[in-house]
């Protein structure tokens, strides 16, 4: 997803994003800030939308999907507490922005995406050898590569599939966004006793993911 921006303009926009959106809203972890300062966000959106790549809102990617706002991504990465060498399952990798960030943080990334065009764009934009691309249903994860130290679900869900919980190592952490009526909250939980109890830590506007809708009458 090429852009007409100059490198100087893009770098200035990344710096402004960090100063005005991230640092002022609890995204101050040095490694996360450094990664978000390095990855060209404009390379992960359609070229026609490059000028809005660094705004504080989601960017439409087509196919009913969106790249989450920078603050959403930053808060999720801080909560995930990634350390080099961790094995991370990224569900709904879309055009690969978060996958690229995770790889820079030193993780072994298994990025799941079900939309072929988005995955092709991701493979073009996120040229890092530590990302393994998995094309398939988002709610299925990557069972052949489990267990994972971290699972990050890159969007808002209504239900958490047992299949994903099963792929998280005991003591591993899951980060997602949960839709509760008209409100979406970032949530995190640690696997213990075979399950994950999620707690909310921030209200955010997060793009929904397909395949995680709740059955009629279901309550989280």
Secondary structure, DSSP 8 states (H G I E B T S, - for coil): ------HHHHHHHHHHHIIIIIGGGT---HHHHHHHHHS-GGGGS-GGGGGGTTSSS-EEEETTEEE--HHHHHHHHHHHT--TT-EEEEE--TTSHHHHHHHHTT-EEEEEE--HHHHHHHHHH---TTEEEEES-GGG--GGG--EEEEEEEEEES---HHHHTTEEEEEEEEEEEEETTEEEEEEEEEETTEE--EEEEE----B-TT----TT---
